[in-house]
Amino acid sequence: MTATWAEFAAKAFEPKDIFGDLGYEPTSKQKQFHAATEFDVLFGGAAGGGKVGR
């Protein structure tokens, strides 16, 4: 049986929890970044390090 395009698209594009699959737990600053609705998001500080505020 061949799947219809709609059946294929429904399966291929269903949301996946990629972060959960990777065991990713964002820091509070990273959560702010993920929640941002702006197109450009800038954080101050040195390059790298994920801006961990500990």
C-alpha distance matrix in Angstrom:
0.0 3.8 6.5 9.5 12.8 14.3 12.0 12.5 16.2 16.7 15.8 17.5 20.6 21.3 24.9 25.7 29.2 30.0 33.7 33.0 30.9 33.9 36.5 38.2 40.9 42.6 46.4 48.0 48.5 44.9 43.8 46.0 44.4 40.8 42.0 43.8 42.8 44.9 43.6 46.4 47.3 50.3 51.9 55.3 56.4 56.1 52.9 50.3 50.4 47.9 51.0 51.3 54.0 55.5
3.8 0.0 3.8 6.5 9.4 11.5 9.7 9.6 13.2 14.4 13.8 14.9 18.0 19.2 22.9 24.0 27.5 28.2 31.9 31.7 29.6 32.4 35.2 36.6 39.3 40.8 44.5 46.0 46.3 42.7 41.7 43.8 41.9 38.5 39.7 41.2 40.1 42.1 40.6 43.4 44.5 47.5 49.2 52.7 53.9 53.5 50.3 47.9 48.2 45.7 48.7 49.3 52.1 53.7
6.5 3.8 0.0 3.8 6.5 8.0 5.9 6.3 9.7 10.7 10.4 11.8 14.6 15.7 19.4 20.8 24.5 25.4 29.1 28.9 27.1 30.0 32.7 33.9 36.5 37.8 41.5 42.8 43.1 39.5 38.4 40.4 38.7 35.1 36.2 37.8 36.6 38.7 37.3 40.2 41.3 44.4 46.1 49.7 51.0 50.8 47.7 45.3 45.5 42.9 45.8 46.4 49.0 50.7
9.5 6.5 3.8 0.0 3.8 5.4 5.2 6.2 8.6 10.0 11.0 12.1 14.2 15.6 19.4 21.4 25.2 26.2 29.8 29.9 28.5 31.3 34.0 34.7 37.2 38.1 41.8 42.9 43.0 39.5 38.2 39.9 38.1 34.7 35.5 36.8 35.2 37.2 35.9 39.0 40.3 43.6 45.5 49.2 50.7 50.7 47.7 45.5 45.9 43.1 45.8 46.7 49.2 51.1
12.8 9.4 6.5 3.8 0.0 3.8 5.5 5.0 6.0 8.5 10.0 10.2 11.7 13.9 17.5 19.7 23.5 24.3 27.9 28.4 27.1 29.7 32.5 32.9 35.3 35.9 39.5 40.5 40.4 36.9 35.8 37.3 35.3 31.9 32.8 33.8 32.2 34.0 32.5 35.5 37.1 40.3 42.5 46.0 47.7 47.8 44.7 42.7 43.3 40.4 43.1 44.2 46.7 48.8
14.3 11.5 8.0 5.4 3.8 0.0 3.8 5.4 5.1 6.0 8.7 9.8 10.5 11.9 15.5 18.1 21.9 23.2 26.6 26.9 26.1 28.9 31.3 31.7 33.8 34.4 37.9 38.7 38.7 35.4 33.9 35.4 33.7 30.2 30.7 32.0 30.3 32.4 31.2 34.5 35.9 39.3 41.3 45.0 46.8 47.1 44.2 42.2 42.5 39.5 42.0 42.9 45.2 47.3
12.0 9.7 5.9 5.2 5.5 3.8 0.0 3.8 5.5 5.2 6.4 8.6 10.2 10.8 14.7 16.7 20.4 21.9 25.4 25.3 24.1 27.1 29.6 30.3 32.6 33.6 37.2 38.2 38.6 35.1 33.7 35.5 34.0 30.4 31.1 32.7 31.4 33.7 32.7 35.7 36.8 40.0 41.8 45.4 47.0 47.1 44.3 42.0 42.1 39.1 41.8 42.4 44.7 46.6
12.5 9.6 6.3 6.2 5.0 5.4 3.8 0.0 3.8 5.5 5.4 5.9 8.4 10.1 13.8 15.4 19.2 20.0 23.7 23.9 22.4 25.1 27.9 28.6 31.1 32.1 35.8 37.0 37.1 33.6 32.5 34.4 32.5 29.0 30.2 31.6 30.5 32.5 31.1 34.0 35.1 38.2 39.9 43.5 44.9 44.8 41.8 39.5 39.8 37.0 39.8 40.6 43.2 45.1
16.2 13.2 9.7 8.6 6.0 5.1 5.5 3.8 0.0 3.8 5.4 5.0 5.8 8.1 11.6 13.9 17.7 18.5 22.0 22.7 21.7 24.2 26.8 27.1 29.4 30.0 33.5 34.5 34.5 31.0 29.8 31.5 29.5 26.1 27.1 28.3 27.0 28.9 27.6 30.6 31.8 35.1 37.0 40.6 42.2 42.3 39.4 37.3 37.7 34.8 37.4 38.3 40.8 42.9
16.7 14.4 10.7 10.0 8.5 6.0 5.2 5.5 3.8 0.0 3.8 5.7 5.7 6.0 9.7 12.3 16.0 17.6 20.9 21.0 20.4 23.3 25.5 25.9 28.0 28.8 32.3 33.2 33.5 30.1 28.6 30.4 28.9 25.3 25.9 27.6 26.4 28.8 27.9 31.0 31.8 35.1 36.8 40.5 42.1 42.5 39.7 37.5 37.5 34.4 36.9 37.5 39.8 41.7
15.8 13.8 10.4 11.0 10.0 8.7 6.4 5.4 5.4 3.8 0.0 3.8 5.6 5.5 9.1 10.6 14.3 15.6 19.1 19.0 17.8 20.8 23.2 24.0 26.4 27.5 31.2 32.5 32.9 29.4 28.1 30.3 28.8 25.1 26.2 28.1 27.4 29.8 28.9 31.6 32.2 35.2 36.6 40.2 41.5 41.6 38.7 36.2 36.1 33.2 36.0 36.4 38.8 40.5
17.5 14.9 11.8 12.1 10.2 9.8 8.6 5.9 5.0 5.7 3.8 0.0 3.8 5.9 8.9 10.0 13.7 14.2 17.9 18.4 17.0 19.5 22.3 22.8 25.4 26.3 30.0 31.4 31.5 27.8 27.0 29.0 27.1 23.6 25.1 26.6 26.0 28.0 26.6 29.2 29.9 32.9 34.4 37.9 39.2 39.1 36.1 33.7 33.9 31.1 34.0 34.7 37.4 39.2
20.6 18.0 14.6 14.2 11.7 10.5 10.2 8.4 5.8 5.7 5.6 3.8 0.0 3.8 6.3 8.5 12.2 13.0 16.4 17.3 16.6 19.0 21.5 21.5 23.7 24.2 27.8 28.9 28.8 25.3 24.2 26.0 24.1 20.6 21.8 23.3 22.4 24.5 23.4 26.1 26.9 30.0 31.7 35.3 36.8 37.0 34.2 31.9 32.1 29.2 31.8 32.6 35.0 37.1
21.3 19.2 15.7 15.6 13.9 11.9 10.8 10.1 8.1 6.0 5.5 5.9 3.8 0.0 3.8 6.4 10.1 11.9 15.0 15.2 14.9 17.8 19.8 20.0 22.0 22.8 26.4 27.4 27.8 24.4 22.9 25.0 23.6 19.9 20.8 22.8 22.2 24.8 24.2 26.9 27.3 30.4 31.7 35.4 36.8 37.2 34.6 32.2 31.9 28.8 31.3 31.7 34.0 35.8
24.9 22.9 19.4 19.4 17.5 15.5 14.7 13.8 11.6 9.7 9.1 8.9 6.3 3.8 0.0 3.8 6.9 9.0 11.7 12.1 12.5 15.1 16.8 16.7 18.4 19.1 22.6 23.6 24.1 20.7 19.1 21.3 20.0 16.3 17.3 19.6 19.4 22.1 21.7 24.2 24.2 27.2 28.3 31.9 33.4 33.8 31.4 29.0 28.5 25.3 27.7 28.0 30.2 32.0
25.7 24.0 20.8 21.4 19.7 18.1 16.7 15.4 13.9 12.3 10.6 10.0 8.5 6.4 3.8 0.0 3.8 5.7 8.8 8.9 8.7 11.5 13.4 13.7 15.8 17.0 20.7 22.2 22.9 19.4 18.2 20.8 19.6 16.0 17.6 20.1 20.6 23.1 22.7 24.7 24.3 26.9 27.6 31.1 32.1 32.3 29.8 27.0 26.4 23.4 26.0 26.1 28.5 30.0
29.2 27.5 24.5 25.2 23.5 21.9 20.4 19.2 17.7 16.0 14.3 13.7 12.2 10.1 6.9 3.8 0.0 3.8 5.6 5.3 6.3 8.8 10.0 10.2 12.2 13.6 17.3 19.0 20.0 16.6 15.3 18.4 17.5 14.0 15.8 18.7 19.8 22.4 22.3 23.9 22.9 25.3 25.5 28.8 29.6 29.9 27.6 24.7 23.6 20.6 23.1 22.9 25.2 26.5
30.0 28.2 25.4 26.2 24.3 23.2 21.9 20.0 18.5 17.6 15.6 14.2 13.0 11.9 9.0 5.7 3.8 0.0 3.8 5.4 5.0 6.3 8.7 8.6 11.4 12.8 16.6 18.7 19.2 15.6 15.2 18.3 16.8 13.7 16.3 18.7 20.1 22.2 21.6 22.8 21.8 23.8 24.0 27.2 27.7 27.5 25.0 22.0 21.2 18.5 21.4 21.4 24.2 25.6
33.7 31.9 29.1 29.8 27.9 26.6 25.4 23.7 22.0 20.9 19.1 17.9 16.4 15.0 11.7 8.8 5.6 3.8 0.0 3.8 5.4 5.2 6.2 5.1 7.7 9.1 12.9 15.2 16.0 12.4 12.2 15.5 14.4 11.6 14.4 17.1 19.1 21.2 21.0 21.7 20.1 21.8 21.5 24.5 24.9 24.8 22.6 19.5 18.2 15.4 18.2 17.9 20.5 21.8
33.0 31.7 28.9 29.9 28.4 26.9 25.3 23.9 22.7 21.0 19.0 18.4 17.3 15.2 12.1 8.9 5.3 5.4 3.8 0.0 3.8 5.4 5.0 6.0 8.0 10.6 14.2 16.5 18.0 14.9 14.1 17.7 17.2 14.3 16.6 19.7 21.7 24.1 24.3 25.1 23.4 25.1 24.5 27.4 27.7 27.7 25.7 22.4 20.7 18.1 20.7 19.7 22.1 22.9
30.9 29.6 27.1 28.5 27.1 26.1 24.1 22.4 21.7 20.4 17.8 17.0 16.6 14.9 12.5 8.7 6.3 5.0 5.4 3.8 0.0 3.8 5.6 7.8 10.7 13.4 17.0 19.7 20.9 17.5 17.3 20.8 19.9 17.0 19.6 22.4 24.2 26.4 26.1 26.9 25.5 27.1 26.7 29.5 29.5 29.1 26.8 23.4 22.0 19.7 22.7 21.9 24.7 25.4
33.9 32.4 30.0 31.3 29.7 28.9 27.1 25.1 24.2 23.3 20.8 19.5 19.0 17.8 15.1 11.5 8.8 6.3 5.2 5.4 3.8 0.0 3.8 5.4 9.0 11.5 15.0 18.1 18.9 15.6 16.1 19.6 18.4 16.2 19.2 21.8 23.9 25.7 25.2 25.6 23.8 25.0 24.3 26.9 26.6 25.9 23.5 20.0 18.6 16.6 19.8 19.1 22.1 22.8
36.5 35.2 32.7 34.0 32.5 31.3 29.6 27.9 26.8 25.5 23.2 22.3 21.5 19.8 16.8 13.4 10.0 8.7 6.2 5.0 5.6 3.8 0.0 3.8 6.4 9.8 12.9 16.0 17.5 14.7 14.9 18.6 18.1 16.1 18.8 21.7 24.2 26.2 26.2 26.4 24.2 25.2 24.0 26.4 26.0 25.5 23.7 20.1 18.0 16.1 18.8 17.4 20.1 20.3
38.2 36.6 33.9 34.7 32.9 31.7 30.3 28.6 27.1 25.9 24.0 22.8 21.5 20.0 16.7 13.7 10.2 8.6 5.1 6.0 7.8 5.4 3.8 0.0 3.8 6.3 9.6 12.8 13.9 10.9 11.4 15.0 14.4 12.7 15.6 18.2 21.0 22.8 22.9 22.8 20.5 21.4 20.2 22.7 22.4 22.2 20.4 16.9 14.9 12.6 15.3 14.2 17.0 17.7
40.9 39.3 36.5 37.2 35.3 33.8 32.6 31.1 29.4 28.0 26.4 25.4 23.7 22.0 18.4 15.8 12.2 11.4 7.7 8.0 10.7 9.0 6.4 3.8 0.0 3.8 6.7 9.6 11.5 9.2 9.2 12.9 13.2 11.9 14.2 17.1 20.2 22.1 22.8 22.6 19.8 20.6 19.0 21.3 21.2 21.4 20.2 17.0 14.5 11.9 13.8 12.1 14.3 14.8
42.6 40.8 37.8 38.1 35.9 34.4 33.6 32.1 30.0 28.8 27.5 26.3 24.2 22.8 19.1 17.0 13.6 12.8 9.1 10.6 13.4 11.5 9.8 6.3 3.8 0.0 3.8 6.6 7.8 5.4 5.9 9.4 9.7 9.0 11.4 13.9 17.3 18.9 19.7 19.2 16.3 16.9 15.3 17.7 17.9 18.5 17.4 14.6 12.3 9.2 10.7 9.5 11.6 13.0
46.4 44.5 41.5 41.8 39.5 37.9 37.2 35.8 33.5 32.3 31.2 30.0 27.8 26.4 22.6 20.7 17.3 16.6 12.9 14.2 17.0 15.0 12.9 9.6 6.7 3.8 0.0 3.8 5.5 5.1 6.2 8.7 9.8 10.4 12.3 14.3 18.0 19.3 20.4 19.4 16.0 16.0 13.7 15.6 15.6 16.5 16.2 13.7 11.0 8.1 8.4 6.4 8.0 9.4
48.0 46.0 42.8 42.9 40.5 38.7 38.2 37.0 34.5 33.2 32.5 31.4 28.9 27.4 23.6 22.2 19.0 18.7 15.2 16.5 19.7 18.1 16.0 12.8 9.6 6.6 3.8 0.0 3.8 5.4 5.0 6.4 8.8 9.9 10.6 12.5 16.2 17.6 19.4 18.4 14.9 15.0 12.8 14.8 15.4 17.2 17.4 15.6 13.2 10.2 9.2 7.7 7.6 9.5
48.5 46.3 43.1 43.0 40.4 38.7 38.6 37.1 34.5 33.5 32.9 31.5 28.8 27.8 24.1 22.9 20.0 19.2 16.0 18.0 20.9 18.9 17.5 13.9 11.5 7.8 5.5 3.8 0.0 3.8 5.4 5.1 6.4 8.8 10.0 10.8 14.6 15.2 16.7 15.2 11.6 11.3 9.0 11.2 12.1 14.1 14.2 12.9 11.2 8.0 6.5 6.7 7.1 10.2
44.9 42.7 39.5 39.5 36.9 35.4 35.1 33.6 31.0 30.1 29.4 27.8 25.3 24.4 20.7 19.4 16.6 15.6 12.4 14.9 17.5 15.6 14.7 10.9 9.2 5.4 5.1 5.4 3.8 0.0 3.8 5.3 4.9 6.2 8.6 9.9 13.5 14.5 15.4 14.4 11.2 11.6 10.2 13.0 13.9 15.1 14.3 12.4 10.9 7.2 7.6 8.1 9.9 12.7
43.8 41.7 38.4 38.2 35.8 33.9 33.7 32.5 29.8 28.6 28.1 27.0 24.2 22.9 19.1 18.2 15.3 15.2 12.2 14.1 17.3 16.1 14.9 11.4 9.2 5.9 6.2 5.0 5.4 3.8 0.0 3.8 5.3 5.1 6.1 8.6 12.1 14.0 15.6 15.4 12.4 13.7 12.6 15.7 17.0 18.7 18.0 16.2 14.6 10.9 11.0 10.9 11.9 14.3
46.0 43.8 40.4 39.9 37.3 35.4 35.5 34.4 31.5 30.4 30.3 29.0 26.0 25.0 21.3 20.8 18.4 18.3 15.5 17.7 20.8 19.6 18.6 15.0 12.9 9.4 8.7 6.4 5.1 5.3 3.8 0.0 3.8 5.6 5.2 6.2 10.0 11.3 13.5 12.9 9.8 11.1 10.4 13.5 15.5 17.8 17.5 16.5 15.4 11.8 11.0 11.7 11.9 14.9
44.4 41.9 38.7 38.1 35.3 33.7 34.0 32.5 29.5 28.9 28.8 27.1 24.1 23.6 20.0 19.6 17.5 16.8 14.4 17.2 19.9 18.4 18.1 14.4 13.2 9.7 9.8 8.8 6.4 4.9 5.3 3.8 0.0 3.8 5.4 5.3 8.8 9.5 10.7 10.1 7.1 8.9 8.9 12.5 14.6 16.4 15.4 14.4 14.1 10.5 10.4 12.1 13.3 16.6
40.8 38.5 35.1 34.7 31.9 30.2 30.4 29.0 26.1 25.3 25.1 23.6 20.6 19.9 16.3 16.0 14.0 13.7 11.6 14.3 17.0 16.2 16.1 12.7 11.9 9.0 10.4 9.9 8.8 6.2 5.1 5.6 3.8 0.0 3.8 5.6 8.4 10.3 11.4 11.9 9.8 12.2 12.6 16.3 18.2 19.6 18.2 16.7 16.2 12.4 13.2 14.3 15.8 18.6
42.0 39.7 36.2 35.5 32.8 30.7 31.1 30.2 27.1 25.9 26.2 25.1 21.8 20.8 17.3 17.6 15.8 16.3 14.4 16.6 19.6 19.2 18.8 15.6 14.2 11.4 12.3 10.6 10.0 8.6 6.1 5.2 5.4 3.8 0.0 3.8 6.5 9.2 11.4 12.4 10.6 13.3 13.9 17.4 19.8 21.8 20.9 19.7 19.1 15.3 15.4 16.3 17.0 19.8
43.8 41.2 37.8 36.8 33.8 32.0 32.7 31.6 28.3 27.6 28.1 26.6 23.3 22.8 19.6 20.1 18.7 18.7 17.1 19.7 22.4 21.8 21.7 18.2 17.1 13.9 14.3 12.5 10.8 9.9 8.6 6.2 5.3 5.6 3.8 0.0 3.8 5.6 8.1 9.0 7.5 10.6 12.0 15.6 18.4 20.6 19.7 19.3 19.3 15.7 15.4 17.1 17.7 20.9
42.8 40.1 36.6 35.2 32.2 30.3 31.4 30.5 27.0 26.4 27.4 26.0 22.4 22.2 19.4 20.6 19.8 20.1 19.1 21.7 24.2 23.9 24.2 21.0 20.2 17.3 18.0 16.2 14.6 13.5 12.1 10.0 8.8 8.4 6.5 3.8 0.0 3.8 6.6 8.9 8.9 12.5 14.7 18.3 21.4 23.5 22.5 22.2 22.6 19.1 18.9 20.8 21.4 24.7
44.9 42.1 38.7 37.2 34.0 32.4 33.7 32.5 28.9 28.8 29.8 28.0 24.5 24.8 22.1 23.1 22.4 22.2 21.2 24.1 26.4 25.7 26.2 22.8 22.1 18.9 19.3 17.6 15.2 14.5 14.0 11.3 9.5 10.3 9.2 5.6 3.8 0.0 3.8 5.6 6.6 10.2 13.0 16.4 19.7 21.9 20.8 21.1 22.1 18.8 18.5 20.9 21.6 25.2
43.6 40.6 37.3 35.9 32.5 31.2 32.7 31.1 27.6 27.9 28.9 26.6 23.4 24.2 21.7 22.7 22.3 21.6 21.0 24.3 26.1 25.2 26.2 22.9 22.8 19.7 20.4 19.4 16.7 15.4 15.6 13.5 10.7 11.4 11.4 8.1 6.6 3.8 0.0 3.8 6.6 10.1 13.4 16.7 19.9 21.5 19.9 20.3 21.7 18.8 19.0 21.8 23.0 26.6
46.4 43.4 40.2 39.0 35.5 34.5 35.7 34.0 30.6 31.0 31.6 29.2 26.1 26.9 24.2 24.7 23.9 22.8 21.7 25.1 26.9 25.6 26.4 22.8 22.6 19.2 19.4 18.4 15.2 14.4 15.4 12.9 10.1 11.9 12.4 9.0 8.9 5.6 3.8 0.0 3.8 6.6 10.2 13.3 16.4 18.1 16.6 17.5 19.2 16.6 16.5 19.6 20.8 24.5
47.3 44.5 41.3 40.3 37.1 35.9 36.8 35.1 31.8 31.8 32.2 29.9 26.9 27.3 24.2 24.3 22.9 21.8 20.1 23.4 25.5 23.8 24.2 20.5 19.8 16.3 16.0 14.9 11.6 11.2 12.4 9.8 7.1 9.8 10.6 7.5 8.9 6.6 6.6 3.8 0.0 3.8 6.9 10.3 13.4 15.3 14.3 14.9 16.2 13.5 12.9 16.0 17.0 20.7
50.3 47.5 44.4 43.6 40.3 39.3 40.0 38.2 35.1 35.1 35.2 32.9 30.0 30.4 27.2 26.9 25.3 23.8 21.8 25.1 27.1 25.0 25.2 21.4 20.6 16.9 16.0 15.0 11.3 11.6 13.7 11.1 8.9 12.2 13.3 10.6 12.5 10.2 10.1 6.6 3.8 0.0 3.8 6.7 9.9 12.0 11.4 12.7 14.2 12.1 11.0 14.4 15.3 19.0
51.9 49.2 46.1 45.5 42.5 41.3 41.8 39.9 37.0 36.8 36.6 34.4 31.7 31.7 28.3 27.6 25.5 24.0 21.5 24.5 26.7 24.3 24.0 20.2 19.0 15.3 13.7 12.8 9.0 10.2 12.6 10.4 8.9 12.6 13.9 12.0 14.7 13.0 13.4 10.2 6.9 3.8 0.0 3.8 6.7 9.3 9.5 10.7 11.6 9.7 7.8 11.1 11.7 15.5
55.3 52.7 49.7 49.2 46.0 45.0 45.4 43.5 40.6 40.5 40.2 37.9 35.3 35.4 31.9 31.1 28.8 27.2 24.5 27.4 29.5 26.9 26.4 22.7 21.3 17.7 15.6 14.8 11.2 13.0 15.7 13.5 12.5 16.3 17.4 15.6 18.3 16.4 16.7 13.3 10.3 6.7 3.8 0.0 3.8 7.0 8.6 10.8 11.7 11.0 8.4 11.6 11.7 15.2
56.4 53.9 51.0 50.7 47.7 46.8 47.0 44.9 42.2 42.1 41.5 39.2 36.8 36.8 33.4 32.1 29.6 27.7 24.9 27.7 29.5 26.6 26.0 22.4 21.2 17.9 15.6 15.4 12.1 13.9 17.0 15.5 14.6 18.2 19.8 18.4 21.4 19.7 19.9 16.4 13.4 9.9 6.7 3.8 0.0 3.8 6.5 8.8 9.5 10.0 7.4 10.3 10.7 13.7
56.1 53.5 50.8 50.7 47.8 47.1 47.1 44.8 42.3 42.5 41.6 39.1 37.0 37.2 33.8 32.3 29.9 27.5 24.8 27.7 29.1 25.9 25.5 22.2 21.4 18.5 16.5 17.2 14.1 15.1 18.7 17.8 16.4 19.6 21.8 20.6 23.5 21.9 21.5 18.1 15.3 12.0 9.3 7.0 3.8 0.0 3.8 6.5 7.9 9.6 8.2 11.0 12.3 14.8
52.9 50.3 47.7 47.7 44.7 44.2 44.3 41.8 39.4 39.7 38.7 36.1 34.2 34.6 31.4 29.8 27.6 25.0 22.6 25.7 26.8 23.5 23.7 20.4 20.2 17.4 16.2 17.4 14.2 14.3 18.0 17.5 15.4 18.2 20.9 19.7 22.5 20.8 19.9 16.6 14.3 11.4 9.5 8.6 6.5 3.8 0.0 3.8 6.8 8.4 8.5 11.6 13.9 16.4
50.3 47.9 45.3 45.5 42.7 42.2 42.0 39.5 37.3 37.5 36.2 33.7 31.9 32.2 29.0 27.0 24.7 22.0 19.5 22.4 23.4 20.0 20.1 16.9 17.0 14.6 13.7 15.6 12.9 12.4 16.2 16.5 14.4 16.7 19.7 19.3 22.2 21.1 20.3 17.5 14.9 12.7 10.7 10.8 8.8 6.5 3.8 0.0 3.7 5.6 7.2 9.7 12.8 15.0
50.4 48.2 45.5 45.9 43.3 42.5 42.1 39.8 37.7 37.5 36.1 33.9 32.1 31.9 28.5 26.4 23.6 21.2 18.2 20.7 22.0 18.6 18.0 14.9 14.5 12.3 11.0 13.2 11.2 10.9 14.6 15.4 14.1 16.2 19.1 19.3 22.6 22.1 21.7 19.2 16.2 14.2 11.6 11.7 9.5 7.9 6.8 3.7 0.0 3.8 5.4 6.6 10.0 11.7
47.9 45.7 42.9 43.1 40.4 39.5 39.1 37.0 34.8 34.4 33.2 31.1 29.2 28.8 25.3 23.4 20.6 18.5 15.4 18.1 19.7 16.6 16.1 12.6 11.9 9.2 8.1 10.2 8.0 7.2 10.9 11.8 10.5 12.4 15.3 15.7 19.1 18.8 18.8 16.6 13.5 12.1 9.7 11.0 10.0 9.6 8.4 5.6 3.8 0.0 3.8 5.5 9.0 11.5
51.0 48.7 45.8 45.8 43.1 42.0 41.8 39.8 37.4 36.9 36.0 34.0 31.8 31.3 27.7 26.0 23.1 21.4 18.2 20.7 22.7 19.8 18.8 15.3 13.8 10.7 8.4 9.2 6.5 7.6 11.0 11.0 10.4 13.2 15.4 15.4 18.9 18.5 19.0 16.5 12.9 11.0 7.8 8.4 7.4 8.2 8.5 7.2 5.4 3.8 0.0 3.8 6.1 9.2
51.3 49.3 46.4 46.7 44.2 42.9 42.4 40.6 38.3 37.5 36.4 34.7 32.6 31.7 28.0 26.1 22.9 21.4 17.9 19.7 21.9 19.1 17.4 14.2 12.1 9.5 6.4 7.7 6.7 8.1 10.9 11.7 12.1 14.3 16.3 17.1 20.8 20.9 21.8 19.6 16.0 14.4 11.1 11.6 10.3 11.0 11.6 9.7 6.6 5.5 3.8 0.0 3.8 6.0
54.0 52.1 49.0 49.2 46.7 45.2 44.7 43.2 40.8 39.8 38.8 37.4 35.0 34.0 30.2 28.5 25.2 24.2 20.5 22.1 24.7 22.1 20.1 17.0 14.3 11.6 8.0 7.6 7.1 9.9 11.9 11.9 13.3 15.8 17.0 17.7 21.4 21.6 23.0 20.8 17.0 15.3 11.7 11.7 10.7 12.3 13.9 12.8 10.0 9.0 6.1 3.8 0.0 3.8
55.5 53.7 50.7 51.1 48.8 47.3 46.6 45.1 42.9 41.7 40.5 39.2 37.1 35.8 32.0 30.0 26.5 25.6 21.8 22.9 25.4 22.8 20.3 17.7 14.8 13.0 9.4 9.5 10.2 12.7 14.3 14.9 16.6 18.6 19.8 20.9 24.7 25.2 26.6 24.5 20.7 19.0 15.5 15.2 13.7 14.8 16.4 15.0 11.7 11.5 9.2 6.0 3.8 0.0
